[in-house]
Amino acid sequence: MVAHIEVTVGPDGVVSARTHGLLGERCLDYIAVLEDLLEARTASSEYTDDYTRTHEQASVAQEVRDVDRH
Amino acid sequence: MSVSLILVPLAISAVVAAHASRTGKDGAGRLICHVQTRMRDRALLAEALRYTGADVTVLDDALVANWEGVRATFQRDDDGVWTAHLEGFVDDQRAVEIVTAVDAGYGRLVQGAVLNRLRERAPAAGLRLESESMGADASVSLVFAVEDRV
């Protein structure tokens, strides 16, 4: 799946951005990319559903590995 | 992991909206209204003032805007944010209305500058523009495909 970044620039100049399909910690790399591109600073950030899903998957995988060891 | 962000361009300070910070009088007893703004960029401020029909004079340390009956002197504070000092046929409410109108024009100029910057620089950052749309509130959304460079 191709990852996307959606950037919305409001008429007041404030920008919102959201990553889609960037799994793992790759999405964090794009915070600095966007700040540089936009000449802006991040005022707030929050993880989206993909963050939870990725971590749940990682957690399940870890549990499977732990079970395998017993 | 995916993330949602709010980013504020450096041309804008964290101040949410124009507000009257204090009111005083000059030596002749005339009212002077001081309005704190969120604007930081001199060139964009001058352009926004001209959009409102002001006659603008750019000085080394100030911008002076004249409308009919109202004069505003903009000076930077220690954080680089412009504060307006308005005098003439103006009270606190009118002063905030004038600066809010200037701020609206300033916001649109910042929006245009940010969009231009994005369109120009995104390809070099591995972002390929796939679509662009305008919302009912005049916001502009751009969707980029991420090419694996970061």
Backbone of each chain as ProteinMPNN parsed JSONL, in Angstrom:
{"seq_chain_A": "MVAHIEVTVGPDGVVSARTHGLLGERCLDYIAVLEDLLEARTASSEYTDDYTRTHEQASVAQEVRDVDRH", "coords_chain_A": {"N_chain_A": [[0.833, -1.195, 0.0], [0.51, 2.227, -0.845], [1.851, 4.85, 1.006], [0.443, 7.863, 2.348], [0.366, 11.443, 2.772], [-1.703, 13.859, 4.048], [-2.23, 17.224, 3.717], [-3.606, 20.105, 5.041], [-4.238, 23.433, 4.505], [-5.311, 26.146, 6.209], [-7.465, 29.092, 5.79], [-6.544, 30.901, 7.588], [-3.923, 30.443, 7.703], [-2.969, 28.439, 9.324], [-1.889, 25.056, 9.61], [-2.921, 21.718, 9.113], [-2.005, 18.317, 9.321], [-1.895, 14.908, 8.282], [-0.849, 11.626, 8.469], [-1.115, 8.673, 6.465], [-1.094, 5.247, 6.447], [1.578, 5.009, 7.022], [3.561, 2.964, 8.573], [4.905, 1.664, 11.679], [7.585, 3.534, 13.115], [8.064, 5.309, 11.147], [6.407, 7.413, 10.447], [6.994, 9.431, 12.225], [9.325, 10.512, 11.276], [8.438, 12.197, 9.345], [7.404, 14.401, 10.586], [9.449, 16.246, 11.073], [10.159, 16.643, 8.417], [7.874, 17.903, 7.386], [7.795, 20.208, 8.989], [10.074, 21.476, 8.072], [9.527, 21.771, 5.325], [7.288, 23.439, 5.412], [8.137, 25.575, 6.805], [7.475, 25.791, 9.547], [6.321, 25.232, 12.925], [5.552, 22.489, 15.088], [2.52, 22.541, 16.705], [0.772, 20.873, 17.984], [0.335, 17.335, 18.391], [-0.889, 14.073, 17.645], [-1.268, 10.546, 17.94], [-2.695, 8.368, 15.49], [-5.314, 6.004, 14.548], [-3.825, 4.094, 13.19], [-1.503, 3.99, 14.621], [-2.248, 2.731, 17.045], [-3.15, 0.329, 15.987], [-0.865, -0.718, 14.811], [0.744, -1.029, 17.059], [-0.761, -2.821, 18.545], [-0.618, -5.035, 16.879], [2.12, -5.505, 16.99], [2.339, -6.121, 19.662], [0.806, -8.471, 19.88], [2.308, -10.145, 18.26], [4.609, -10.274, 19.773], [3.634, -11.585, 22.042], [3.03, -14.088, 20.96], [5.56, -14.967, 20.317], [6.592, -15.128, 22.905], [4.994, -17.145, 23.997], [5.802, -19.25, 22.426], [8.297, -19.722, 23.455], [7.801, -20.99, 25.896]], "CA_chain_A": [[0.0, 0.0, 0.0], [1.276, 3.472, -0.892], [1.56, 5.748, 2.123], [0.072, 9.218, 1.938], [0.282, 12.524, 3.758], [-2.699, 14.862, 3.667], [-1.908, 18.515, 4.343], [-4.672, 21.092, 4.837], [-3.807, 24.782, 4.897], [-6.507, 26.947, 6.45], [-7.391, 30.486, 5.342], [-5.821, 31.665, 8.611], [-2.504, 30.084, 7.593], [-2.627, 27.289, 10.177], [-1.805, 23.842, 8.804], [-3.082, 20.415, 9.758], [-1.446, 17.257, 8.471], [-2.178, 13.579, 8.8], [-0.227, 10.568, 7.675], [-1.947, 7.485, 6.264], [-0.38, 4.065, 5.962], [2.994, 4.985, 7.4], [3.585, 2.091, 9.744], [6.103, 1.76, 12.494], [7.9, 4.897, 13.555], [8.414, 6.127, 9.974], [5.611, 8.648, 10.371], [7.622, 10.48, 13.029], [10.334, 11.169, 10.435], [7.795, 13.207, 8.495], [7.126, 15.628, 11.344], [10.546, 17.169, 10.764], [10.083, 16.968, 6.983], [6.808, 18.892, 7.197], [8.206, 21.473, 9.613], [11.052, 22.086, 7.181], [8.834, 22.167, 4.085], [6.299, 24.489, 5.645], [8.727, 26.606, 7.678], [6.476, 25.838, 10.616], [6.623, 24.423, 14.104], [4.413, 21.669, 15.478], [1.828, 23.057, 17.885], [0.227, 19.715, 18.697], [0.388, 16.097, 17.606], [-1.468, 12.898, 18.303], [-1.221, 9.341, 17.118], [-3.997, 7.988, 14.938], [-5.661, 4.588, 14.691], [-2.746, 3.255, 12.683], [-0.528, 3.828, 15.7], [-2.756, 1.702, 17.951], [-3.211, -0.953, 15.28], [0.505, -1.204, 14.648], [1.264, -1.487, 18.342], [-1.475, -4.033, 18.925], [-0.052, -6.128, 16.085], [3.439, -5.785, 17.521], [2.145, -6.749, 20.964], [0.351, -9.843, 19.635], [3.451, -10.891, 17.739], [5.508, -10.501, 20.897], [3.023, -12.62, 22.887], [3.189, -15.366, 20.268], [6.955, -15.388, 20.495], [6.76, -15.5, 24.311], [4.345, -18.447, 24.183], [6.634, -20.257, 21.765], [9.458, -20.041, 24.279], [7.423, -21.814, 27.051]], "C_chain_A": [[0.873, 1.252, 0.0], [0.869, 4.346, 0.293], [1.272, 7.156, 1.601], [0.197, 10.189, 3.115], [-0.713, 13.538, 3.221], [-2.405, 16.138, 4.449], [-3.036, 19.489, 4.023], [-4.206, 22.439, 5.38], [-5.045, 25.656, 5.013], [-6.351, 28.366, 5.954], [-6.714, 31.4, 6.365], [-4.332, 31.325, 8.613], [-2.101, 28.884, 8.422], [-2.78, 25.999, 9.372], [-2.126, 22.623, 9.664], [-2.57, 19.362, 8.788], [-1.716, 15.919, 9.121], [-1.509, 12.557, 7.878], [-1.185, 9.391, 7.589], [-1.049, 6.359, 5.761], [1.112, 4.07, 6.215], [3.104, 4.182, 8.688], [4.919, 2.193, 10.471], [6.344, 3.209, 12.857], [8.275, 5.801, 12.386], [7.663, 7.446, 9.946], [6.258, 9.784, 11.156], [8.697, 11.218, 12.227], [9.714, 12.333, 9.667], [7.363, 14.457, 9.265], [8.201, 16.66, 11.01], [10.521, 17.58, 9.293], [9.041, 18.062, 6.759], [7.184, 20.239, 7.816], [9.174, 22.219, 8.697], [10.386, 22.606, 5.905], [7.981, 23.414, 4.294], [6.883, 25.709, 6.351], [7.768, 26.869, 8.828], [6.965, 25.026, 11.808], [5.36, 23.655, 14.486], [3.806, 22.216, 16.765], [1.213, 21.92, 18.685], [0.318, 18.499, 17.788], [-0.299, 14.99, 18.382], [-1.393, 11.714, 17.357], [-2.621, 8.959, 16.672], [-4.215, 6.49, 15.12], [-4.54, 3.67, 14.234], [-1.705, 2.99, 13.756], [-0.963, 2.686, 16.609], [-2.707, 0.339, 17.277], [-1.805, -1.552, 15.159], [1.029, -1.746, 15.958], [0.546, -2.72, 18.839], [-0.904, -5.233, 18.182], [1.31, -6.53, 16.636], [3.328, -6.532, 18.842], [1.724, -8.211, 20.814], [1.514, -10.693, 19.153], [4.415, -11.226, 18.866], [4.959, -11.61, 21.79], [3.192, -13.995, 22.257], [4.599, -15.882, 20.456], [7.197, -15.846, 21.928], [6.17, -16.881, 24.576], [5.213, -19.55, 23.591], [7.804, -20.688, 22.648], [9.115, -20.997, 25.403], [7.191, -23.254, 26.661]], "O_chain_A": [[1.851, 1.337, 0.743], [-0.318, 4.551, 0.545], [1.785, 7.575, 0.564], [0.141, 9.799, 4.281], [-0.589, 14.016, 2.093], [-2.34, 16.131, 5.678], [-3.383, 19.675, 2.856], [-3.833, 22.567, 6.547], [-5.747, 25.881, 4.027], [-5.229, 28.815, 5.717], [-6.354, 32.534, 6.049], [-3.571, 31.851, 9.425], [-1.002, 28.358, 8.248], [-3.69, 25.872, 8.553], [-1.662, 22.51, 10.798], [-2.695, 19.511, 7.573], [-1.763, 15.803, 10.345], [-1.612, 12.643, 6.655], [-1.963, 9.136, 8.508], [-0.337, 6.512, 4.769], [1.836, 3.23, 5.683], [2.773, 4.676, 9.766], [5.904, 2.726, 9.959], [5.414, 4.014, 12.9], [8.746, 6.92, 12.588], [8.184, 8.465, 9.492], [6.101, 10.954, 10.809], [8.954, 12.398, 12.463], [10.381, 13.326, 9.378], [6.995, 15.461, 8.656], [7.892, 17.811, 10.702], [10.824, 18.725, 8.959], [9.288, 19.027, 6.035], [6.919, 21.289, 7.231], [9.102, 23.44, 8.565], [10.644, 23.726, 5.464], [7.96, 24.321, 3.461], [6.223, 26.739, 6.483], [7.316, 27.992, 9.052], [7.904, 24.238, 11.7], [4.243, 24.11, 14.24], [4.486, 22.338, 17.783], [1.137, 21.986, 19.912], [0.371, 18.627, 16.565], [-0.291, 14.973, 19.613], [-1.449, 11.865, 16.137], [-3.602, 9.194, 17.377], [-3.417, 5.801, 15.756], [-4.323, 2.604, 14.809], [-1.101, 1.918, 13.804], [-0.179, 1.788, 16.915], [-2.297, -0.659, 17.869], [-1.602, -2.745, 15.381], [1.679, -2.791, 15.99], [1.153, -3.578, 19.481], [-0.723, -6.306, 18.757], [1.629, -7.715, 16.743], [4.101, -7.449, 19.121], [2.219, -9.083, 21.529], [1.683, -11.832, 19.59], [4.973, -12.323, 18.913], [5.709, -12.473, 22.247], [3.47, -14.967, 22.96], [4.817, -17.065, 20.717], [7.911, -16.822, 22.16], [6.763, -17.691, 25.288], [5.347, -20.633, 24.162], [8.248, -21.835, 22.609], [9.98, -21.749, 25.853], [6.867, -24.08, 27.514]]}, "seq_chain_B": "MSVSLILVPLAISAVVAAHASRTGKDGAGRLICHVQTRMRDRALLAEALRYTGADVTVLDDALVANWEGVRATFQRDDDGVWTAHLEGFVDDQRAVEIVTAVDAGYGRLVQGAVLNRLRERAPAAGLRLESESMGADASVSLVFAVEDRV", "coords_chain_B": {"N_chain_B": [[2.864, 3.269, 12.587], [0.865, 6.123, 12.682], [0.298, 9.655, 12.401], [-1.23, 12.677, 13.516], [-1.129, 16.116, 12.968], [-0.871, 19.546, 14.074], [0.33, 22.374, 12.604], [2.093, 25.419, 12.897], [2.889, 28.06, 10.881], [6.015, 29.874, 10.779], [5.586, 32.525, 10.348], [3.504, 33.215, 11.88], [2.456, 33.94, 15.168], [1.92, 32.327, 18.385], [-0.271, 33.541, 19.424], [-3.761, 33.604, 19.615], [-5.851, 35.248, 18.575], [-6.433, 38.625, 17.452], [-6.325, 41.057, 19.991], [-7.335, 43.698, 22.166], [-4.853, 45.109, 24.052], [-4.28, 47.181, 25.781], [-5.371, 50.514, 26.593], [-4.596, 53.887, 26.021], [-3.661, 57.384, 26.4], [-2.482, 60.011, 24.307], [-0.107, 62.788, 24.461], [-1.758, 64.92, 23.91], [-4.132, 64.15, 24.872], [-5.562, 62.444, 23.306], [-7.165, 59.372, 22.399], [-5.395, 56.304, 22.38], [-5.282, 53.109, 21.086], [-4.046, 49.952, 21.859], [-3.255, 47.054, 20.192], [-2.673, 43.678, 20.31], [-1.208, 41.502, 17.963], [-1.003, 38.49, 15.902], [0.844, 38.472, 14.006], [3.949, 38.169, 12.263], [5.584, 38.584, 10.059], [7.103, 41.043, 8.194], [6.864, 41.871, 5.451], [4.574, 40.523, 4.561], [2.707, 41.584, 6.318], [2.708, 44.298, 5.539], [1.681, 43.998, 2.974], [-0.831, 42.931, 3.544], [-1.967, 45.083, 4.875], [-2.14, 46.935, 2.808], [-4.045, 45.679, 1.261], [-6.303, 46.278, 2.698], [-6.778, 48.806, 1.974], [-5.162, 50.694, 3.063], [-2.82, 53.398, 3.308], [0.48, 52.818, 3.246], [3.448, 53.152, 5.095], [6.722, 52.11, 5.248], [9.005, 51.81, 7.754], [12.274, 51.703, 9.378], [11.953, 50.428, 11.9], [9.263, 50.139, 12.197], [5.86, 49.967, 10.951], [3.666, 52.081, 9.315], [0.3, 52.71, 8.969], [-2.23, 54.341, 7.229], [-5.589, 55.04, 7.278], [-8.687, 56.557, 6.298], [-9.089, 58.87, 8.712], [-8.054, 57.23, 10.672], [-5.062, 56.116, 12.13], [-2.511, 53.739, 12.202], [0.192, 52.47, 13.945], [2.544, 50.041, 13.674], [4.567, 48.036, 15.67], [7.295, 45.905, 16.529], [7.296, 43.448, 19.128], [9.304, 42.037, 21.832], [9.361, 39.407, 21.069], [9.228, 39.446, 18.379], [6.75, 39.81, 17.309], [4.131, 41.692, 15.85], [2.73, 44.603, 17.249], [-0.108, 46.684, 17.252], [-0.699, 50.167, 17.319], [-3.253, 52.227, 17.58], [-4.755, 55.259, 16.534], [-6.947, 58.13, 16.407], [-10.159, 58.284, 14.866], [-11.299, 56.079, 16.628], [-12.051, 53.348, 18.791], [-11.617, 50.855, 21.408], [-13.058, 48.586, 20.467], [-13.42, 49.11, 17.709], [-10.768, 49.267, 16.989], [-9.883, 46.634, 17.362], [-11.485, 45.425, 15.438], [-10.433, 46.524, 13.078], [-7.794, 45.525, 13.119], [-8.351, 42.819, 13.085], [-9.43, 42.553, 10.543], [-7.172, 43.133, 9.024], [-5.629, 40.998, 9.841], [-7.049, 38.852, 8.754], [-6.582, 39.136, 6.015], [-3.839, 38.819, 6.116], [-3.652, 36.154, 6.981], [-4.61, 34.828, 4.705], [-2.594, 35.466, 2.927], [-0.431, 34.155, 4.123], [-1.379, 31.552, 3.884], [-1.325, 31.254, 1.065], [1.438, 31.538, 0.64], [2.429, 29.325, 2.03], [1.255, 27.215, 0.621], [2.423, 27.561, -1.928], [5.077, 27.078, -1.258], [4.931, 24.424, -0.443], [4.133, 23.11, -2.83], [6.353, 23.613, -4.409], [8.546, 22.515, -2.981], [7.946, 19.954, -2.099], [8.371, 17.699, -3.928], [11.173, 17.313, -3.831], [11.442, 16.346, -1.316], [10.513, 13.834, -1.495], [7.795, 13.612, -1.8], [4.975, 13.157, -3.641], [2.641, 15.017, -5.364], [-0.706, 14.187, -5.378], [-3.391, 14.944, -5.359], [-5.505, 17.863, -5.148], [-7.61, 20.009, -3.362], [-10.286, 22.308, -2.602], [-11.832, 23.445, 0.365], [-15.099, 24.242, 1.798], [-14.666, 26.244, 3.584], [-12.626, 27.671, 2.526], [-10.22, 26.503, 2.998], [-7.363, 24.653, 1.856], [-6.626, 21.496, 0.649], [-4.049, 19.181, 0.216], [-2.987, 16.141, -1.102], [-0.413, 13.912, -0.732], [1.562, 11.353, -2.166], [3.76, 9.139, -0.622], [7.042, 8.767, -1.423], [9.679, 6.505, -1.061], [11.973, 7.926, 0.592], [12.778, 9.125, 2.96]], "CA_chain_B": [[2.369, 4.375, 13.408], [0.509, 7.327, 11.929], [0.229, 10.788, 13.314], [-1.993, 13.844, 13.101], [-0.369, 17.27, 13.454], [-1.217, 20.938, 13.795], [1.587, 23.115, 12.44], [1.902, 26.869, 12.789], [4.005, 28.682, 10.166], [6.804, 30.802, 11.589], [5.058, 33.887, 10.136], [2.374, 33.416, 12.8], [2.796, 33.636, 16.557], [0.95, 31.451, 19.035], [-1.443, 34.316, 19.856], [-4.9, 33.044, 18.89], [-6.598, 36.263, 17.831], [-6.123, 40.001, 17.834], [-7.085, 41.525, 21.145], [-6.862, 44.969, 22.712], [-4.063, 44.823, 25.243], [-4.462, 48.299, 26.699], [-5.754, 51.771, 25.959], [-3.981, 55.023, 26.695], [-3.876, 58.672, 25.738], [-1.23, 60.687, 23.977], [0.107, 64.041, 25.175], [-2.866, 65.845, 23.653], [-5.346, 63.584, 25.447], [-6.288, 61.61, 22.33], [-7.154, 57.947, 22.716], [-4.56, 55.39, 21.586], [-5.616, 51.724, 21.4], [-2.955, 49.028, 21.573], [-3.824, 45.742, 19.854], [-1.685, 42.621, 20.077], [-1.541, 40.674, 16.807], [-0.244, 37.233, 15.812], [1.605, 38.59, 12.763], [5.387, 38.282, 12.484], [6.323, 38.84, 8.821], [6.948, 42.452, 7.824], [6.402, 42.049, 4.066], [3.18, 40.067, 4.468], [1.878, 42.561, 7.04], [2.566, 45.486, 4.685], [0.783, 43.649, 1.865], [-2.186, 42.785, 4.109], [-2.461, 46.435, 5.154], [-2.509, 47.566, 1.527], [-5.306, 45.065, 0.836], [-7.428, 46.926, 3.378], [-6.903, 50.169, 1.471], [-4.327, 51.616, 3.833], [-1.61, 53.992, 2.752], [1.454, 52.195, 4.142], [4.835, 53.616, 5.1], [7.591, 51.126, 5.906], [10.167, 52.424, 8.399], [13.228, 50.693, 9.858], [11.488, 49.681, 13.067], [7.803, 50.254, 12.314], [5.022, 50.131, 9.755], [2.603, 53.039, 9.611], [-0.817, 52.573, 8.032], [-3.226, 55.41, 7.362], [-6.883, 54.977, 6.626], [-9.331, 57.852, 6.525], [-9.442, 59.141, 10.111], [-7.397, 56.301, 11.599], [-3.654, 55.857, 11.852], [-1.996, 52.627, 13.003], [1.641, 52.259, 13.921], [2.868, 48.667, 14.078], [5.938, 47.853, 16.15], [7.55, 44.536, 16.977], [7.64, 43.258, 20.533], [10.564, 41.305, 22.02], [9.262, 38.095, 20.411], [9.142, 39.631, 16.937], [5.344, 39.881, 16.915], [3.752, 43.09, 15.677], [1.635, 45.182, 18.023], [-0.637, 47.882, 16.583], [-1.101, 51.293, 18.162], [-4.188, 52.94, 16.697], [-5.246, 56.55, 17.029], [-7.887, 58.784, 15.494], [-11.572, 57.956, 15.147], [-11.216, 54.652, 16.932], [-12.086, 52.911, 20.19], [-11.097, 49.489, 21.534], [-13.785, 47.648, 19.602], [-13.095, 49.422, 16.317], [-9.35, 48.932, 16.798], [-9.784, 45.177, 17.186], [-12.1, 45.109, 14.137], [-9.476, 46.873, 12.011], [-6.665, 44.584, 13.134], [-8.889, 41.515, 12.68], [-9.534, 42.586, 9.072], [-5.795, 43.01, 8.518], [-5.203, 39.619, 10.138], [-7.702, 37.935, 7.801], [-5.792, 39.234, 4.784], [-2.518, 38.25, 6.419], [-3.817, 34.698, 6.987], [-4.713, 34.349, 3.319], [-1.259, 35.574, 2.323], [0.37, 33.05, 4.67], [-1.897, 30.331, 3.239], [-0.779, 31.204, -0.289], [2.888, 31.313, 0.705], [2.655, 27.936, 2.465], [0.891, 26.328, -0.5], [3.472, 27.668, -2.944], [6.274, 26.406, -0.737], [4.668, 22.977, -0.476], [4.146, 22.622, -4.219], [7.713, 23.702, -4.942], [9.563, 21.757, -2.261], [7.545, 18.587, -1.743], [9.01, 16.635, -4.718], [12.54, 17.059, -3.361], [11.343, 15.612, -0.043], [9.959, 12.508, -1.76], [6.334, 13.658, -1.72], [4.405, 13.392, -4.979], [1.285, 15.558, -5.237], [-1.705, 13.357, -6.079], [-4.645, 15.673, -5.544], [-5.622, 19.147, -4.454], [-9.024, 20.399, -3.329], [-10.593, 23.441, -1.724], [-12.999, 23.231, 1.214], [-16.09, 25.314, 1.856], [-14.131, 27.319, 4.426], [-11.472, 28.208, 1.778], [-8.996, 25.75, 3.27], [-6.892, 23.895, 0.691], [-6.042, 20.206, 1.049], [-3.185, 18.515, -0.757], [-2.66, 14.775, -0.731], [0.869, 13.508, -1.316], [2.029, 9.978, -2.035], [5.103, 9.132, -0.018], [8.04, 7.945, -2.103], [10.51, 6.07, 0.055], [13.301, 8.562, 0.635], [13.151, 9.555, 4.315]], "C_chain_B": [[2.006, 5.538, 12.492], [0.225, 8.45, 12.908], [-0.562, 11.919, 12.677], [-1.345, 15.069, 13.752], [-1.106, 18.579, 13.217], [0.103, 21.695, 13.731], [1.279, 24.593, 12.26], [3.106, 27.454, 12.062], [4.725, 29.718, 11.026], [6.325, 32.245, 11.431], [3.937, 34.23, 11.108], [2.83, 33.093, 14.214], [1.691, 32.781, 17.164], [-0.292, 32.203, 19.511], [-2.635, 33.911, 18.986], [-5.599, 34.102, 18.038], [-6.168, 37.645, 18.307], [-6.956, 40.392, 19.051], [-6.471, 42.824, 21.655], [-6.103, 44.677, 23.992], [-4.16, 45.964, 26.266], [-4.865, 49.53, 25.905], [-5.117, 52.909, 26.746], [-4.316, 56.31, 25.976], [-2.521, 59.284, 25.43], [-1.165, 62.017, 24.727], [-1.023, 65.029, 25.019], [-4.192, 65.29, 24.166], [-6.145, 62.729, 24.476], [-6.103, 60.131, 22.663], [-6.204, 57.188, 21.789], [-4.889, 53.964, 22.032], [-4.459, 50.821, 20.976], [-3.558, 47.651, 21.337], [-2.693, 44.771, 19.561], [-2.12, 41.786, 18.879], [-0.779, 39.356, 16.893], [0.738, 37.3, 14.641], [3.086, 38.84, 13.046], [6.145, 38.761, 11.243], [6.039, 40.259, 8.314], [6.332, 42.615, 6.425], [4.932, 41.637, 3.923], [2.245, 41.027, 5.19], [1.652, 43.804, 6.169], [1.577, 45.206, 3.549], [-0.664, 43.541, 2.366], [-2.788, 44.158, 4.399], [-2.914, 47.117, 3.859], [-3.82, 46.989, 1.004], [-6.514, 45.74, 1.483], [-7.609, 48.376, 2.924], [-6.054, 51.177, 2.208], [-3.208, 52.186, 2.971], [-0.485, 53.598, 3.717], [2.83, 52.827, 3.972], [5.668, 52.608, 5.878], [8.822, 51.859, 6.444], [11.098, 51.31, 8.888], [12.63, 49.819, 10.953], [9.967, 49.714, 13.222], [7.15, 50.254, 10.938], [3.914, 51.093, 10.151], [1.541, 52.919, 8.53], [-1.816, 53.688, 8.299], [-4.471, 55.062, 6.56], [-7.529, 56.355, 6.857], [-9.721, 57.971, 7.998], [-8.774, 58.236, 11.122], [-5.959, 56.067, 11.157], [-3.199, 54.716, 12.77], [-0.489, 52.54, 12.838], [1.909, 50.862, 14.473], [4.334, 48.607, 14.486], [6.098, 46.437, 16.672], [7.788, 44.511, 18.483], [8.913, 42.418, 20.623], [10.555, 39.946, 21.329], [9.134, 38.215, 18.893], [7.717, 39.703, 16.414], [4.93, 41.358, 16.869], [2.578, 43.467, 16.578], [1.212, 46.475, 17.329], [-1.033, 48.931, 17.621], [-1.961, 52.189, 17.277], [-4.664, 54.23, 17.347], [-6.139, 57.188, 15.968], [-9.318, 58.453, 15.886], [-11.683, 56.459, 15.419], [-11.368, 54.445, 18.442], [-11.591, 51.467, 20.227], [-11.735, 48.53, 20.535], [-13.419, 47.856, 18.135], [-11.64, 49.038, 16.017], [-9.18, 47.437, 16.556], [-10.382, 44.769, 15.839], [-11.125, 45.393, 12.992], [-8.352, 45.841, 11.951], [-7.135, 43.181, 12.735], [-9.02, 41.447, 11.156], [-8.151, 42.458, 8.432], [-5.317, 41.568, 8.689], [-5.812, 38.615, 9.16], [-6.95, 37.941, 6.469], [-4.421, 38.601, 4.955], [-2.587, 36.72, 6.384], [-3.882, 34.139, 5.577], [-3.36, 34.432, 2.607], [-0.351, 34.453, 2.822], [-0.074, 31.74, 4.022], [-1.3, 30.184, 1.84], [0.711, 30.904, -0.292], [3.192, 29.865, 1.083], [2.348, 26.972, 1.323], [1.945, 26.373, -1.606], [4.724, 26.911, -2.53], [6.111, 24.887, -0.821], [4.788, 22.43, -1.894], [5.573, 22.605, -4.778], [8.662, 22.696, -4.305], [9.225, 20.291, -2.036], [8.237, 17.514, -2.594], [10.42, 16.3, -4.233], [12.555, 16.294, -2.041], [10.711, 14.238, -0.244], [8.446, 12.463, -1.651], [5.779, 14.045, -3.098], [2.956, 13.829, -4.842], [0.308, 14.713, -6.053], [-3.01, 14.102, -6.311], [-4.64, 16.953, -4.727], [-7.089, 19.549, -4.486], [-9.216, 21.564, -2.373], [-11.858, 23.159, -0.94], [-13.925, 24.427, 1.217], [-15.593, 26.503, 2.673], [-12.886, 27.962, 3.813], [-10.152, 27.568, 2.198], [-8.632, 24.957, 2.014], [-6.194, 22.63, 1.181], [-5.241, 19.622, -0.097], [-2.871, 17.118, -0.238], [-1.406, 14.36, -1.495], [1.075, 12.005, -1.149], [3.469, 10.028, -1.539], [6.005, 8.201, -0.823], [9.16, 7.713, -1.099], [11.893, 6.705, 0.075], [13.731, 8.921, 2.034], [13.707, 8.368, 5.077]], "O_chain_B": [[2.787, 5.891, 11.609], [-0.052, 8.22, 14.085], [-0.561, 12.092, 11.458], [-1.048, 15.058, 14.946], [-1.878, 18.7, 12.265], [0.895, 21.667, 14.674], [0.334, 24.968, 11.565], [4.229, 27.363, 12.559], [4.121, 30.356, 11.888], [6.618, 33.093, 12.274], [3.472, 35.368, 11.165], [3.511, 32.092, 14.439], [0.659, 32.542, 16.537], [-1.26, 31.583, 19.952], [-2.528, 33.879, 17.76], [-5.904, 33.844, 16.874], [-5.621, 37.813, 19.397], [-8.147, 40.091, 19.124], [-5.259, 43.027, 21.587], [-6.645, 44.068, 24.915], [-4.124, 45.727, 27.473], [-4.713, 49.571, 24.684], [-5.101, 52.898, 27.976], [-5.142, 56.335, 25.064], [-1.552, 59.11, 26.169], [-2.048, 62.337, 25.523], [-1.235, 65.88, 25.882], [-5.249, 65.877, 23.932], [-7.271, 62.33, 24.775], [-5.05, 59.7, 23.135], [-6.204, 57.397, 20.576], [-4.788, 53.644, 23.217], [-3.96, 50.926, 19.855], [-4.29, 47.138, 22.183], [-1.864, 45.006, 18.682], [-3.286, 41.402, 18.789], [-0.01, 39.129, 17.827], [1.39, 36.307, 14.317], [3.44, 39.61, 13.938], [7.247, 39.295, 11.371], [4.894, 40.621, 8.045], [5.4, 43.397, 6.238], [4.15, 42.31, 3.253], [1.125, 41.264, 4.739], [0.53, 44.301, 6.077], [0.75, 46.051, 3.204], [-1.597, 43.997, 1.705], [-3.983, 44.371, 4.193], [-3.944, 47.789, 3.828], [-4.613, 47.697, 0.383], [-7.602, 45.777, 0.908], [-8.481, 49.086, 3.425], [-6.203, 52.383, 2.009], [-2.721, 51.546, 2.039], [-0.5, 54.003, 4.879], [3.312, 53.013, 2.855], [5.359, 52.29, 7.026], [9.583, 52.454, 5.681], [10.758, 50.129, 8.821], [12.789, 48.598, 10.929], [9.445, 49.351, 14.276], [7.791, 50.502, 9.916], [3.295, 50.936, 11.204], [1.832, 53.012, 7.337], [-2.197, 53.942, 9.441], [-4.421, 54.826, 5.353], [-6.96, 57.207, 7.539], [-10.594, 57.243, 8.47], [-8.915, 58.455, 12.325], [-5.676, 55.851, 9.978], [-3.473, 54.731, 13.97], [0.03, 52.538, 11.721], [1.54, 50.549, 15.605], [5.219, 49.06, 13.76], [5.154, 45.844, 17.193], [8.395, 45.422, 19.046], [9.533, 42.12, 19.601], [11.614, 39.391, 21.034], [8.953, 37.214, 18.2], [7.499, 39.663, 15.203], [5.318, 42.158, 17.72], [1.577, 42.755, 16.659], [2.049, 47.257, 16.879], [-1.621, 48.618, 18.656], [-1.465, 52.827, 16.348], [-4.937, 54.281, 18.546], [-6.09, 56.828, 14.792], [-9.651, 58.355, 17.067], [-12.102, 55.682, 14.561], [-10.89, 55.24, 19.251], [-11.191, 50.918, 19.2], [-11.049, 47.769, 19.852], [-13.145, 46.899, 17.411], [-11.327, 48.549, 14.932], [-8.436, 47.02, 15.669], [-9.858, 43.877, 15.171], [-11.007, 44.603, 12.056], [-8.002, 45.347, 10.879], [-6.382, 42.436, 12.107], [-8.752, 40.408, 10.552], [-7.982, 41.765, 7.429], [-4.686, 40.997, 7.8], [-5.162, 37.639, 8.783], [-6.712, 36.891, 5.873], [-3.91, 37.935, 4.055], [-1.703, 36.065, 5.831], [-3.285, 33.104, 5.284], [-3.026, 33.576, 1.788], [0.408, 33.869, 2.048], [0.76, 30.913, 3.653], [-0.825, 29.109, 1.475], [1.196, 30.122, -1.109], [4.1, 29.25, 0.524], [3.096, 26.023, 1.089], [2.314, 25.336, -2.156], [5.344, 26.207, -3.326], [7.028, 24.167, -1.215], [5.453, 21.421, -2.131], [5.949, 21.7, -5.523], [9.485, 22.091, -4.992], [10.118, 19.475, -1.808], [8.66, 16.499, -2.041], [10.815, 15.134, -4.225], [13.557, 15.671, -1.688], [10.405, 13.549, 0.73], [7.871, 11.396, -1.434], [6.079, 15.112, -3.633], [2.135, 13.108, -4.275], [0.474, 14.546, -7.262], [-3.661, 13.917, -7.338], [-3.89, 17.107, -3.764], [-7.741, 19.441, -5.525], [-8.42, 21.78, -1.459], [-12.848, 22.689, -1.501], [-13.585, 25.494, 0.705], [-16.045, 27.631, 2.479], [-12.172, 28.705, 4.486], [-9.084, 28.033, 1.801], [-9.502, 24.63, 1.206], [-5.291, 22.685, 2.017], [-5.702, 19.577, -1.237], [-2.529, 16.943, 0.932], [-1.342, 14.443, -2.721], [0.785, 11.455, -0.087], [4.276, 10.847, -1.981], [5.761, 6.996, -0.896], [9.544, 8.627, -0.37], [12.868, 6.1, -0.369], [14.929, 9.02, 2.297], [14.084, 8.503, 6.241]]}, "name": "protein", "num_of_chains": 2, "seq": "MVAHIEVTVGPDGVVSARTHGLLGERCLDYIAVLEDLLEARTASSEYTDDYTRTHEQASVAQEVRDVDRHMSVSLILVPLAISAVVAAHASRTGKDGAGRLICHVQTRMRDRALLAEALRYTGADVTVLDDALVANWEGVRATFQRDDDGVWTAHLEGFVDDQRAVEIVTAVDAGYGRLVQGAVLNRLRERAPAAGLRLESESMGADASVSLVFAVEDRV"}
